Amino acid sequence: MTTSVAFIGLGNMGNPMAMNLLKKGYPMTVFDLNAAAAKNLIAAGAKGAASAAEAIAGADVVFTSLPGSPQVEPFYLDAGGAVAKAKDGAILVDLSSVLPATPRKIEAAAKARGLRFLEAPVSGGVTGAQAATLAVMTGGDASVLERVQPLLEAIGKNIYHVGPAGAANTIKAINNMLSTVNACALMEGLVVGLKAGLDLKTMGEIIKNSSGNSNAIPRVERAFIPRNFEPGFKVALMNKDLDTFHAIAKEVHAPVSFSNMAQHYQQSALAAGFGEKDTSVIFSLIEQQAGLNNK
Ligand code: NAD
């Protein structure tokens, strides 16, 4: 019997992940608060639902890709939420990046109803979501991962079982801290170079082939040179991930420092009204602070 899927949250990541599952032939019902986000999936054969409850009714596996804990917790745990409304035997998989406490609460509620839950935050950005090359970090019972592994293989190449619920969102927050620290350091370095009269493209090319290279380097061609700051990955979401990283660091009493500078830049971008822009927009803020007048 073919596994039927509900996919809720069809934004920058959810939409291409749902499309890759659809391409593998899984019958799919989709829902997003923003109806326009479902259009291309419906055109490709998914069934559009008028509500989340309608989308999940009858689904064997429910996927969510929502902004963060404030959306994910009520979605699953409210009286009329997914834990209450999913069909008997359903598996619930949250692909969002959330506080580690969130999957722990949802797993407990799901188990109490005899359902299975897996946290499965992803990494690799929109390009990775489109290419189905995401890293998928899972936390919860390994037997649940085993059951949904073929579906996760439709969205990602590297699938990990990290530990119990909460473990996957812990490594996810650590990864995103590193990603944004790399990117902010690159942006500071490039602005120093610009002020010293160097060419942006040349700097990007040299760093790519030198020891300062990182996953942040493709931003030079993709965002900084064309000045394209559309998401991608929104500042508001990276700020949330740094909140998660700092919450974990506090809880375990570990000193952290670079992450504070990275969050300083996310906060500046939020204050400038750039919460819905790509995190690369921080480049323009550093330029301004350095007295460069690019828009
Ligand atoms: P997004 O803001 O583009 O998409 C979120 C979608 O959820 C929106 O379409 C919104 O309308 C919908 N939504 C919000 N609340 C809802 C609800 N209650 N019911 C139905 N739909 C609802 O965000 P995104 O970039 O797609 O990120 C989704 C998750 O993946 C986040 O947790 C993010 O941190 C994580 N993530 C993002 C990236 C990236 O590069 N964008 C990479 C890895 C992980």
Residues whose N, C-alpha, C, O or C-beta is under 5 A from the ligand:
A	BS01	NAD	G9 L10 G11 N12 M13 G14 F31 D32 L33 N34 A37 S65 L66 P67 G68 Q71 L95 S96 S97 V122 S123 G125 V126 G232 F233 L237
